[in-house]
Amino acid sequence: MTGPLAAPATRFVDLPAGHPGRRLLTGYTPWFSARADQRFPYSLYVPEDLRDDEAPLQLWVFVHGTGRRTVLYLDAFAELARAERAVILTPLFPVGIAGPDDVDNYKQLECAGVRFDEILLGMVDEVAHRWPVETSTFFLHGFSGGGQFSNRFALRHPDRVSAVSIGAPGRITLPVSAAPMPVQVVVGVLDDNPSEVAAVTGDPDARGRLTQARVLADTFRELGSQVRLDVVDGVGHEGGRVVDVVADFLREQLRGR
């Protein structure tokens, strides 16, 4: 490879104290294009007080839903990440990869010749190069379309996921012989309208998201995973209203480390 992509990315520790680049690489970062495929960017939250001499930070990955609202997770989890010494990675998988109205591309992990799981893993490798972060395993959460991605990613790459939180997927993939892992399935108690799921999936036999969530949780549990099913009172299909429950599950995993 030649050109700018052949040059190695500047690492945080390569910059001297007080260098303005350190401010750019901490806090809410800019969007970075994935080096493997520049169509796919990612942004992060990195604790502003990151030190050269501290142990490698954890990695938490949050995958957006169909609306691509990544800032929700950066805002909701920045304070916890600062306290627990973690970096938050939020990929962006844009609409329009397989056609102008293609909103679903990443949810099945593969579309139009793109392996979205591999794109994410490439982003994780880039984070490991640029920042002092432990990336052999990471916490993963997604809601709605992101829940579909997280469901399937955990089944395909169980060795990379320290714990997975699957939020209200419209279509589920049931494990058959999954490796045991900590799993949260989270959904609003009001999110069980089959016609709403049918409208977005095109499946006339679709079941409501709450019904599917129960099936998914039961199946993971039957195969030996440690499963937490959270049905959130008073909530419909609203990812922003389940983040507190996701944070509680994440804290539970941190206590068990």
ZADO-1210 file (C-alpha; in nm, 4 decimals, padded with zeros to 6 digits):
<atoms>
<atom x="00.0000" y="00.0000" z="00.0000" code="MET" pos="1"/>
<atom x="00.1246" y="00.3488" z="-00.0796" code="THR" pos="2"/>
<atom x="-00.0047" y="00.6926" z="00.0073" code="GLY" pos="3"/>
<atom x="-00.1383" y="00.8343" z="00.3337" code="PRO" pos="4"/>
<atom x="-00.3020" y="00.5110" z="00.4493" code="LEU" pos="5"/>
<atom x="00.0372" y="00.3404" z="00.4508" code="ALA" pos="6"/>
<atom x="00.1626" y="00.5767" z="00.7206" code="ALA" pos="7"/>
<atom x="00.1158" y="00.4496" z="01.0773" code="PRO" pos="8"/>
<atom x="-00.1281" y="00.6416" z="01.2937" code="ALA" pos="9"/>
<atom x="00.0198" y="00.8639" z="01.5617" code="THR" pos="10"/>
<atom x="-00.0087" y="00.7041" z="01.9044" code="ARG" pos="11"/>
<atom x="-00.1161" y="00.8943" z="02.2125" code="PHE" pos="12"/>
<atom x="00.2040" y="00.8025" z="02.3963" code="VAL" pos="13"/>
<atom x="00.4171" y="00.9353" z="02.1090" code="ASP" pos="14"/>
<atom x="00.2991" y="01.2893" z="02.1795" code="LEU" pos="15"/>
<atom x="00.4785" y="01.4845" z="02.4532" code="PRO" pos="16"/>
<atom x="00.2879" y="01.6239" z="02.7489" code="ALA" pos="17"/>
<atom x="00.1137" y="01.9461" z="02.6546" code="GLY" pos="18"/>
<atom x="00.1057" y="01.8688" z="02.2834" code="HIS" pos="19"/>
<atom x="-00.2267" y="01.9864" z="02.1299" code="PRO" pos="20"/>
<atom x="-00.2673" y="01.6460" z="01.9672" code="GLY" pos="21"/>
<atom x="-00.3270" y="01.4969" z="02.3095" code="ARG" pos="22"/>
<atom x="-00.6361" y="01.7133" z="02.3497" code="ARG" pos="23"/>
<atom x="-00.7585" y="01.5936" z="02.0094" code="LEU" pos="24"/>
<atom x="-00.7141" y="01.2302" z="02.1127" code="LEU" pos="25"/>
<atom x="-00.8941" y="01.2575" z="02.4466" code="THR" pos="26"/>
<atom x="-01.2450" y="01.3519" z="02.5512" code="GLY" pos="27"/>
<atom x="-01.4916" y="01.3362" z="02.2629" code="TYR" pos="28"/>
<atom x="-01.2687" y="01.2608" z="01.9661" code="THR" pos="29"/>
<atom x="-01.3160" y="01.3538" z="01.6005" code="PRO" pos="30"/>
<atom x="-01.4553" y="01.0979" z="01.3594" code="TRP" pos="31"/>
<atom x="-01.1844" y="00.8692" z="01.2223" code="PHE" pos="32"/>
<atom x="-01.2207" y="00.6850" z="00.8913" code="SER" pos="33"/>
<atom x="-01.1589" y="00.3133" z="00.9222" code="ALA" pos="34"/>
<atom x="-00.8314" y="00.2489" z="00.7457" code="ARG" pos="35"/>
<atom x="-00.9575" y="-00.0777" z="00.5955" code="ALA" pos="36"/>
<atom x="-01.2583" y="00.0957" z="00.4364" code="ASP" pos="37"/>
<atom x="-01.2935" y="00.4719" z="00.4577" code="GLN" pos="38"/>
<atom x="-01.6699" y="00.4582" z="00.4081" code="ARG" pos="39"/>
<atom x="-01.6992" y="00.3604" z="00.7731" code="PHE" pos="40"/>
<atom x="-01.5963" y="00.6088" z="01.0432" code="PRO" pos="41"/>
<atom x="-01.5874" y="00.5790" z="01.4192" code="TYR" pos="42"/>
<atom x="-01.5657" y="00.8152" z="01.7128" code="SER" pos="43"/>
<atom x="-01.4679" y="00.7654" z="02.0745" code="LEU" pos="44"/>
<atom x="-01.4725" y="00.8966" z="02.4224" code="TYR" pos="45"/>
<atom x="-01.1297" y="00.8730" z="02.5863" code="VAL" pos="46"/>
<atom x="-01.0852" y="00.9942" z="02.9465" code="PRO" pos="47"/>
<atom x="-00.9369" y="01.3432" z="02.9422" code="GLU" pos="48"/>
<atom x="-00.7013" y="01.2560" z="03.2281" code="ASP" pos="49"/>
<atom x="-00.5449" y="00.9582" z="03.0481" code="LEU" pos="50"/>
<atom x="-00.1916" y="00.9035" z="03.1775" code="ARG" pos="51"/>
<atom x="00.1068" y="00.7405" z="03.0111" code="ASP" pos="52"/>
<atom x="00.1830" y="00.5305" z="03.3185" code="ASP" pos="53"/>
<atom x="-00.1599" y="00.3795" z="03.3890" code="GLU" pos="54"/>
<atom x="-00.2667" y="00.0260" z="03.3057" code="ALA" pos="55"/>
<atom x="-00.4366" y="-00.0310" z="02.9691" code="PRO" pos="56"/>
<atom x="-00.7961" y="00.0897" z="02.9676" code="LEU" pos="57"/>
<atom x="-01.0998" y="-00.1271" z="02.8967" code="GLN" pos="58"/>
<atom x="-01.2913" y="-00.1020" z="02.5691" code="LEU" pos="59"/>
<atom x="-01.6693" y="-00.0611" z="02.5486" code="TRP" pos="60"/>
<atom x="-01.8338" y="-00.0750" z="02.2056" code="VAL" pos="61"/>
<atom x="-02.1815" y="00.0679" z="02.1408" code="PHE" pos="62"/>
<atom x="-02.3486" y="00.0027" z="01.8054" code="VAL" pos="63"/>
<atom x="-02.6184" y="00.2405" z="01.6829" code="HIS" pos="64"/>
<atom x="-02.9692" y="00.1527" z="01.5717" code="GLY" pos="65"/>
<atom x="-03.1301" y="00.2329" z="01.2370" code="THR" pos="66"/>
<atom x="-03.1319" y="00.6060" z="01.3180" code="GLY" pos="67"/>
<atom x="-02.7500" y="00.6095" z="01.3565" code="ARG" pos="68"/>
<atom x="-02.7564" y="00.8214" z="01.6759" code="ARG" pos="69"/>
<atom x="-02.4131" y="00.7401" z="01.8127" code="THR" pos="70"/>
<atom x="-02.3791" y="01.0453" z="02.0379" code="VAL" pos="71"/>
<atom x="-02.6436" y="00.8967" z="02.2690" code="LEU" pos="72"/>
<atom x="-02.3908" y="00.6433" z="02.3987" code="TYR" pos="73"/>
<atom x="-02.0970" y="00.8806" z="02.4215" code="LEU" pos="74"/>
<atom x="-02.3038" y="01.1165" z="02.6348" code="ASP" pos="75"/>
<atom x="-02.4672" y="00.8458" z="02.8463" code="ALA" pos="76"/>
<atom x="-02.1521" y="00.6515" z="02.9345" code="PHE" pos="77"/>
<atom x="-01.8689" y="00.9083" z="02.9362" code="ALA" pos="78"/>
<atom x="-01.8845" y="00.9690" z="03.3127" code="GLU" pos="79"/>
<atom x="-01.8802" y="00.5966" z="03.3892" code="LEU" pos="80"/>
<atom x="-01.5950" y="00.5410" z="03.1441" code="ALA" pos="81"/>
<atom x="-01.3935" y="00.8158" z="03.3100" code="ARG" pos="82"/>
<atom x="-01.4470" y="00.6618" z="03.6531" code="ALA" pos="83"/>
<atom x="-01.3867" y="00.3014" z="03.5454" code="GLU" pos="84"/>
<atom x="-01.0990" y="00.3769" z="03.3052" code="ARG" pos="85"/>
<atom x="-01.2536" y="00.2750" z="02.9772" code="ALA" pos="86"/>
<atom x="-01.2608" y="00.3970" z="02.6185" code="VAL" pos="87"/>
<atom x="-01.5950" y="00.4078" z="02.4358" code="ILE" pos="88"/>
<atom x="-01.5968" y="00.3203" z="02.0650" code="LEU" pos="89"/>
<atom x="-01.9002" y="00.4056" z="01.8492" code="THR" pos="90"/>
<atom x="-01.8816" y="00.2908" z="01.4857" code="PRO" pos="91"/>
<atom x="-02.0966" y="00.4460" z="01.2142" code="LEU" pos="92"/>
<atom x="-02.2326" y="00.2211" z="00.9413" code="PHE" pos="93"/>
<atom x="-02.3976" y="00.4703" z="00.7028" code="PRO" pos="94"/>
<atom x="-02.7230" y="00.4260" z="00.5146" code="VAL" pos="95"/>
<atom x="-02.6809" y="00.3546" z="00.1437" code="GLY" pos="96"/>
<atom x="-02.4110" y="00.0888" z="00.1151" code="ILE" pos="97"/>
<atom x="-02.6165" y="-00.1528" z="-00.0973" code="ALA" pos="98"/>
<atom x="-02.8454" y="00.1138" z="-00.2461" code="GLY" pos="99"/>
<atom x="-02.9809" y="00.4604" z="-00.1665" code="PRO" pos="100"/>
<atom x="-03.2479" y="00.3314" z="00.0725" code="ASP" pos="101"/>
<atom x="-03.0400" y="00.0589" z="00.2363" code="ASP" pos="102"/>
<atom x="-03.0820" y="00.1190" z="00.6099" code="VAL" pos="103"/>
<atom x="-03.0257" y="-00.2390" z="00.7262" code="ASP" pos="104"/>
<atom x="-02.6816" y="-00.3198" z="00.5820" code="ASN" pos="105"/>
<atom x="-02.4861" y="-00.3907" z="00.9029" code="TYR" pos="106"/>
<atom x="-02.7555" y="-00.5749" z="01.0988" code="LYS" pos="107"/>
<atom x="-02.6891" y="-00.9189" z="00.9474" code="GLN" pos="108"/>
<atom x="-02.3085" y="-00.8621" z="00.9653" code="LEU" pos="109"/>
<atom x="-02.2725" y="-00.9080" z="00.5876" code="GLU" pos="110"/>
<atom x="-02.4112" y="-00.6991" z="00.3003" code="CYS" pos="111"/>
<atom x="-02.2978" y="-00.5968" z="-00.0490" code="ALA" pos="112"/>
<atom x="-01.9658" y="-00.7728" z="-00.0068" code="GLY" pos="113"/>
<atom x="-01.8913" y="-00.5994" z="00.3243" code="VAL" pos="114"/>
<atom x="-01.8234" y="-00.7950" z="00.6431" code="ARG" pos="115"/>
<atom x="-01.9394" y="-00.5439" z="00.9032" code="PHE" pos="116"/>
<atom x="-01.8098" y="-00.7567" z="01.1888" code="ASP" pos="117"/>
<atom x="-01.4634" y="-00.7471" z="01.0347" code="GLU" pos="118"/>
<atom x="-01.4916" y="-00.3712" z="00.9825" code="ILE" pos="119"/>
<atom x="-01.5614" y="-00.3325" z="01.3546" code="LEU" pos="120"/>
<atom x="-01.2710" y="-00.5581" z="01.4484" code="LEU" pos="121"/>
<atom x="-01.0456" y="-00.3474" z="01.2271" code="GLY" pos="122"/>
<atom x="-01.1594" y="-00.0367" z="01.4136" code="MET" pos="123"/>
<atom x="-01.0818" y="-00.2127" z="01.7415" code="VAL" pos="124"/>
<atom x="-00.7295" y="-00.2879" z="01.6169" code="ASP" pos="125"/>
<atom x="-00.6827" y="00.0786" z="01.5258" code="GLU" pos="126"/>
<atom x="-00.7903" y="00.1825" z="01.8748" code="VAL" pos="127"/>
<atom x="-00.5429" y="-00.0637" z="02.0254" code="ALA" pos="128"/>
<atom x="-00.2635" y="00.0920" z="01.8199" code="HIS" pos="129"/>
<atom x="-00.3408" y="00.4566" z="01.8923" code="ARG" pos="130"/>
<atom x="-00.4420" y="00.4405" z="02.2613" code="TRP" pos="131"/>
<atom x="-00.3312" y="00.2251" z="02.5582" code="PRO" pos="132"/>
<atom x="-00.6392" y="00.0015" z="02.5538" code="VAL" pos="133"/>
<atom x="-00.6841" y="-00.3709" z="02.6178" code="GLU" pos="134"/>
<atom x="-00.8847" y="-00.4963" z="02.3190" code="THR" pos="135"/>
<atom x="-00.8550" y="-00.8756" z="02.3296" code="SER" pos="136"/>
<atom x="-01.2125" y="-00.8722" z="02.4639" code="THR" pos="137"/>
<atom x="-01.4602" y="-00.5875" z="02.5001" code="PHE" pos="138"/>
<atom x="-01.8081" y="-00.5043" z="02.6258" code="PHE" pos="139"/>
<atom x="-02.0649" y="-00.4790" z="02.3442" code="LEU" pos="140"/>
<atom x="-02.4097" y="-00.3197" z="02.3406" code="HIS" pos="141"/>
<atom x="-02.6556" y="-00.2293" z="02.0685" code="GLY" pos="142"/>
<atom x="-03.0252" y="-00.1435" z="02.0595" code="PHE" pos="143"/>
<atom x="-03.2781" y="-00.2238" z="01.7857" code="SER" pos="144"/>
<atom x="-03.0660" y="-00.2604" z="01.4687" code="GLY" pos="145"/>
<atom x="-02.7617" y="-00.2446" z="01.6941" code="GLY" pos="146"/>
<atom x="-02.9194" y="-00.5195" z="01.9016" code="GLY" pos="147"/>
<atom x="-02.9390" y="-00.7372" z="01.5922" code="GLN" pos="148"/>
<atom x="-02.5726" y="-00.6689" z="01.5183" code="PHE" pos="149"/>
<atom x="-02.4686" y="-00.7388" z="01.8790" code="SER" pos="150"/>
<atom x="-02.6691" y="-01.0621" z="01.8873" code="ASN" pos="151"/>
<atom x="-02.4981" y="-01.1950" z="01.5740" code="ARG" pos="152"/>
<atom x="-02.1526" y="-01.0567" z="01.6498" code="PHE" pos="153"/>
<atom x="-02.1464" y="-01.2326" z="01.9866" code="ALA" pos="154"/>
<atom x="-02.2375" y="-01.5624" z="01.8227" code="LEU" pos="155"/>
<atom x="-01.9754" y="-01.5266" z="01.5501" code="ARG" pos="156"/>
<atom x="-01.6977" y="-01.3902" z="01.7742" code="HIS" pos="157"/>
<atom x="-01.7621" y="-01.5191" z="02.1283" code="PRO" pos="158"/>
<atom x="-01.3911" y="-01.5039" z="02.2076" code="ASP" pos="159"/>
<atom x="-01.3865" y="-01.1242" z="02.1580" code="ARG" pos="160"/>
<atom x="-01.6848" y="-01.0367" z="02.3771" code="VAL" pos="161"/>
<atom x="-01.6410" y="-01.0067" z="02.7527" code="SER" pos="162"/>
<atom x="-02.0163" y="-00.9450" z="02.7885" code="ALA" pos="163"/>
<atom x="-02.2918" y="-00.8559" z="02.5449" code="VAL" pos="164"/>
<atom x="-02.6040" y="-00.6446" z="02.5949" code="SER" pos="165"/>
<atom x="-02.8674" y="-00.7056" z="02.3272" code="ILE" pos="166"/>
<atom x="-03.1352" y="-00.4380" z="02.3119" code="GLY" pos="167"/>
<atom x="-03.4780" y="-00.5032" z="02.1564" code="ALA" pos="168"/>
<atom x="-03.3810" y="-00.6603" z="01.8233" code="PRO" pos="169"/>
<atom x="-03.6565" y="-00.6794" z="01.5617" code="GLY" pos="170"/>
<atom x="-03.5097" y="-01.0011" z="01.4265" code="ARG" pos="171"/>
<atom x="-03.3174" y="-01.2437" z="01.6443" code="ILE" pos="172"/>
<atom x="-03.0632" y="-01.5128" z="01.5682" code="THR" pos="173"/>
<atom x="-03.0896" y="-01.7961" z="01.8172" code="LEU" pos="174"/>
<atom x="-02.7720" y="-01.9640" z="01.9373" code="PRO" pos="175"/>
<atom x="-02.7442" y="-02.3341" z="01.8638" code="VAL" pos="176"/>
<atom x="-02.4241" y="-02.4239" z="02.0485" code="SER" pos="177"/>
<atom x="-02.3011" y="-02.0887" z="02.1746" code="ALA" pos="178"/>
<atom x="-02.0047" y="-02.0576" z="02.4069" code="ALA" pos="179"/>
<atom x="-02.1293" y="-01.9494" z="02.7521" code="PRO" pos="180"/>
<atom x="-02.0974" y="-01.5751" z="02.8108" code="MET" pos="181"/>
<atom x="-02.2548" y="-01.2985" z="03.0225" code="PRO" pos="182"/>
<atom x="-02.5602" y="-01.1802" z="02.8287" code="VAL" pos="183"/>
<atom x="-02.8118" y="-00.9055" z="02.8913" code="GLN" pos="184"/>
<atom x="-03.1307" y="-00.8922" z="02.6873" code="VAL" pos="185"/>
<atom x="-03.3064" y="-00.5598" z="02.7453" code="VAL" pos="186"/>
<atom x="-03.6422" y="-00.4427" z="02.6094" code="VAL" pos="187"/>
<atom x="-03.9265" y="-00.2107" z="02.7023" code="GLY" pos="188"/>
<atom x="-04.2412" y="-00.3700" z="02.8410" code="VAL" pos="189"/>
<atom x="-04.4448" y="-00.1769" z="02.5819" code="LEU" pos="190"/>
<atom x="-04.2295" y="-00.2934" z="02.2903" code="ASP" pos="191"/>
<atom x="-04.4314" y="-00.5958" z="02.1797" code="ASP" pos="192"/>
<atom x="-04.6297" y="-00.4858" z="01.8743" code="ASN" pos="193"/>
<atom x="-04.5977" y="-00.7499" z="01.5985" code="PRO" pos="194"/>
<atom x="-04.7354" y="-00.5176" z="01.3297" code="SER" pos="195"/>
<atom x="-04.4659" y="-00.2602" z="01.4042" code="GLU" pos="196"/>
<atom x="-04.1933" y="-00.5219" z="01.3641" code="VAL" pos="197"/>
<atom x="-04.3595" y="-00.6557" z="01.0486" code="ALA" pos="198"/>
<atom x="-04.3626" y="-00.3057" z="00.8988" code="ALA" pos="199"/>
<atom x="-03.9858" y="-00.2624" z="00.9355" code="VAL" pos="200"/>
<atom x="-03.8781" y="-00.6201" z="00.8608" code="THR" pos="201"/>
<atom x="-04.1268" y="-00.7126" z="00.5898" code="GLY" pos="202"/>
<atom x="-04.2075" y="-01.0347" z="00.7737" code="ASP" pos="203"/>
<atom x="-04.5865" y="-01.0784" z="00.8069" code="PRO" pos="204"/>
<atom x="-04.5309" y="-01.3453" z="01.0727" code="ASP" pos="205"/>
<atom x="-04.3092" y="-01.1269" z="01.2893" code="ALA" pos="206"/>
<atom x="-04.3425" y="-01.1371" z="01.6660" code="ARG" pos="207"/>
<atom x="-04.3179" y="-00.8401" z="01.8982" code="GLY" pos="208"/>
<atom x="-03.9771" y="-00.7446" z="02.0305" code="ARG" pos="209"/>
<atom x="-04.0619" y="-00.8349" z="02.3915" code="LEU" pos="210"/>
<atom x="-04.1740" y="-01.1806" z="02.2836" code="THR" pos="211"/>
<atom x="-03.8564" y="-01.2294" z="02.0819" code="GLN" pos="212"/>
<atom x="-03.6411" y="-01.1000" z="02.3655" code="ALA" pos="213"/>
<atom x="-03.7808" y="-01.3614" z="02.6023" code="ARG" pos="214"/>
<atom x="-03.7112" y="-01.6388" z="02.3501" code="VAL" pos="215"/>
<atom x="-03.3571" y="-01.5153" z="02.2941" code="LEU" pos="216"/>
<atom x="-03.2830" y="-01.4903" z="02.6671" code="ALA" pos="217"/>
<atom x="-03.4265" y="-01.8368" z="02.7341" code="ASP" pos="218"/>
<atom x="-03.2192" y="-01.9916" z="02.4550" code="THR" pos="219"/>
<atom x="-02.8923" y="-01.8375" z="02.5743" code="PHE" pos="220"/>
<atom x="-02.9742" y="-01.9530" z="02.9282" code="ARG" pos="221"/>
<atom x="-03.0481" y="-02.3089" z="02.8162" code="GLU" pos="222"/>
<atom x="-02.7050" y="-02.3230" z="02.6511" code="LEU" pos="223"/>
<atom x="-02.5251" y="-02.2271" z="02.9704" code="GLY" pos="224"/>
<atom x="-02.4828" y="-01.8509" z="02.9430" code="SER" pos="225"/>
<atom x="-02.5289" y="-01.6253" z="03.2427" code="GLN" pos="226"/>
<atom x="-02.8356" y="-01.4306" z="03.1293" code="VAL" pos="227"/>
<atom x="-03.0020" y="-01.1194" z="03.2632" code="ARG" pos="228"/>
<atom x="-03.3378" y="-01.0310" z="03.1045" code="LEU" pos="229"/>
<atom x="-03.4393" y="-00.6705" z="03.1759" code="ASP" pos="230"/>
<atom x="-03.7951" y="-00.5700" z="03.0849" code="VAL" pos="231"/>
<atom x="-03.8138" y="-00.1967" z="03.1502" code="VAL" pos="232"/>
<atom x="-04.1441" y="-00.0624" z="03.2837" code="ASP" pos="233"/>
<atom x="-04.3201" y="00.2137" z="03.0920" code="GLY" pos="234"/>
<atom x="-04.0830" y="00.1990" z="02.7954" code="VAL" pos="235"/>
<atom x="-04.1531" y="00.1221" z="02.4307" code="GLY" pos="236"/>
<atom x="-03.8960" y="00.1051" z="02.1524" code="HIS" pos="237"/>
<atom x="-03.6711" y="00.3744" z="02.2974" code="GLU" pos="238"/>
<atom x="-03.2999" y="00.3039" z="02.3245" code="GLY" pos="239"/>
<atom x="-03.2308" y="00.6188" z="02.5213" code="GLY" pos="240"/>
<atom x="-03.4624" y="00.5046" z="02.7981" code="ARG" pos="241"/>
<atom x="-03.2835" y="00.1750" z="02.8634" code="VAL" pos="242"/>
<atom x="-02.9282" y="00.3105" z="02.8991" code="VAL" pos="243"/>
<atom x="-02.9527" y="00.3189" z="03.2786" code="ASP" pos="244"/>
<atom x="-03.0347" y="-00.0524" z="03.2828" code="VAL" pos="245"/>
<atom x="-02.7486" y="-00.1217" z="03.0427" code="VAL" pos="246"/>
<atom x="-02.5163" y="00.0773" z="03.2707" code="ALA" pos="247"/>
<atom x="-02.6327" y="-00.1325" z="03.5665" code="ASP" pos="248"/>
<atom x="-02.5476" y="-00.4522" z="03.3784" code="PHE" pos="249"/>
<atom x="-02.2095" y="-00.3076" z="03.2824" code="LEU" pos="250"/>
<atom x="-02.1349" y="-00.2185" z="03.6454" code="ARG" pos="251"/>
<atom x="-02.2324" y="-00.5739" z="03.7416" code="GLU" pos="252"/>
<atom x="-01.9702" y="-00.7050" z="03.4999" code="GLN" pos="253"/>
<atom x="-01.7088" y="-00.4657" z="03.6375" code="LEU" pos="254"/>
<atom x="-01.7753" y="-00.5868" z="03.9939" code="ARG" pos="255"/>
<atom x="-01.7244" y="-00.9436" z="03.8786" code="GLY" pos="256"/>
<atom x="-01.3848" y="-00.8844" z="03.7157" code="ARG" pos="257"/>
</atoms>
